[in-house]
Amino acid sequence: MTVKTETEKPVLTYSKSRGLVALVTAFMKQRRMGLNDFIQRLATNSYVCKHPEVQSILNLSPPQEAELMNANPSPPPSPSQQINLGPSSNPSAKPSDFHFLKVIGKGSFGKVLLARHRTDDQFYAVKVLQKKAILKKKEEKHIMSERNVLLKNVKHPFLVGLHYSFQTADKLYFVLDYINGGELFYHLQRERCFLEPRARFYAAEIASALGYLHSLNIVYRDLKPENILLDSQGHIILTDFGLCKENIEPNGTTSTFCGTPEYLAPEVLHKQPYDRTVDWWCLGAVLYEMLYGLPPFYSRNTAEMYDNILNKPLQLKPNISNAARHLLEGLLQKDRTKRLGCTEDFNEIKNHIFFSPINWDDLNAKKITPPFNPNVTGPNDLRHFDPEFTDEPVPGSIGCSPDSTLFTASIKEAAEAFVGFSYAPSMDSYL
């Protein structure tokens, strides 16, 4: 029998290293579950839902709790509860205008597909959402908020653009810029962490996008690597505006409990009113993850992770610059009134010493060469999309209207709930 001495170090064999990679990959894929899905899964277990610690964390109000625990979902809203955003600007658009090629993303309410327009041969990312699923979870206001924010994005280089939107009786369609450099999440998953200059470049472009949204009184609220894309040149493109909150003045607050567990700011967990500094907390969490490979307060146990966010001091390993350390300490300040960005918003981030190598005018003009080039050969190059998506067959129903026999009252109600969703920009939007 061999005896291992205290000085012996375990050997990281090939098989062990592969096992470690598999573990990290499993963690990253688990991260795709958003907060809403997490709550839904938690609430399906009646014992867990009644546990005092879970109730303390989630603090579900009685109506919410009853809804989550009720096996029979409430019916779709009646036409009297419809959201009317005005007359359609693009009544002629229809699913059959597109040839749907590949699934390139998935969410709670539908899928994102690579599509080629049959007339102009242009490629688009078309987000197809199921009205029934949206109405079941009462998320129509978030969907409409996403559509409203997209309308304002045409003038910023690091925000995905909406070309137009339209609807059928059972589905909503966003026709978006097609971005095929891959999710930041995907590249971080493959490389584990980035060197500081690369992380600085991405953080600067993200901060620029957030600063622009704030200038429009929009708080993003859901910054995470899954919502950050790289374009074909390697520049950042921020996407997925479903949790954006509009009309938040510089000193305004909101209190909705939403976001993604790993990135929730302390004030959100405390159910306190919060402001636009919640986005700077998330920027700090993403920058930390880019430098270290995991979110700052991560734990596989969600309750423990929430406790870490609220109470555990920020721990920074010594392998980053003093400027990066100072920035992370400022962004991940638990007290939002002392957080970097609390007084002058984006200007405070922009002027931080960590970003001193950045010429912001050149950055916004895309004159700075990105540190990583995705090297895509064209629109059909899907190498940076997760095979979990691209291997999935394109649903046959995506480009079809439902059969007439399926036009039930509930489908008609679903159609009426999204009156005014369709949109086509005027030509001067692009000038």
HELIX and SHEET records of a PDB file:
HELIX    1   1 TYR A   14  GLN A   30  1                                  17    
HELIX    2   2 LEU A   35  ALA A   43  1                                   9    
HELIX    3   3 SER A   46  LYS A   50  1                                   5    
HELIX    4   4 PRO A   52  LEU A   58  1                                   7    
HELIX    5   5 PRO A   62  MET A   69  1                                   8    
HELIX    6   6 PRO A   79  GLN A   81  5                                   3    
HELIX    7   7 PRO A   95  ASP A   97  5                                   3    
HELIX    8   8 LYS A  131  LYS A  136  1                                   6    
HELIX    9   9 GLU A  140  LEU A  151  1                                  12    
HELIX   10  10 LEU A  184  GLU A  191  1                                   8    
HELIX   11  11 GLU A  196  SER A  215  1                                  20    
HELIX   12  12 PRO A  225  ASN A  227  5                                   3    
HELIX   13  13 PRO A  261  TYR A  263  5                                   3    
HELIX   14  14 PRO A  266  LEU A  269  1                                   4    
HELIX   15  15 THR A  277  TYR A  292  1                                  16    
HELIX   16  16 THR A  302  ASN A  311  1                                  10    
HELIX   17  17 ASN A  322  LEU A  331  1                                  10    
HELIX   18  18 PHE A  346  LYS A  350  1                                   5    
HELIX   19  19 ILE A  353  PHE A  355  5                                   3    
HELIX   20  20 TRP A  360  ASN A  364  1                                   5    
HELIX   21  21 PRO A  387  THR A  390  1                                   4    
HELIX   22  22 SER A  404  LEU A  406  5                                   3    
HELIX   23  23 ALA A  409  GLU A  416  1                                   8    
HELIX   24  24 MET A  427  TYR A  430  5                                   4    
SHEET    1   A 5 PHE A  98  LYS A 106  0                                        
SHEET    2   A 5 GLY A 110  HIS A 117 -1                                        
SHEET    3   A 5 PHE A 123  GLN A 130 -1                                        
SHEET    4   A 5 LYS A 171  LEU A 176 -1                                        
SHEET    5   A 5 LEU A 162  GLN A 167 -1                                        
SHEET    1   B 2 ILE A 228  LEU A 230  0                                        
SHEET    2   B 2 ILE A 236  LEU A 238 -1                                        
END                                                                             
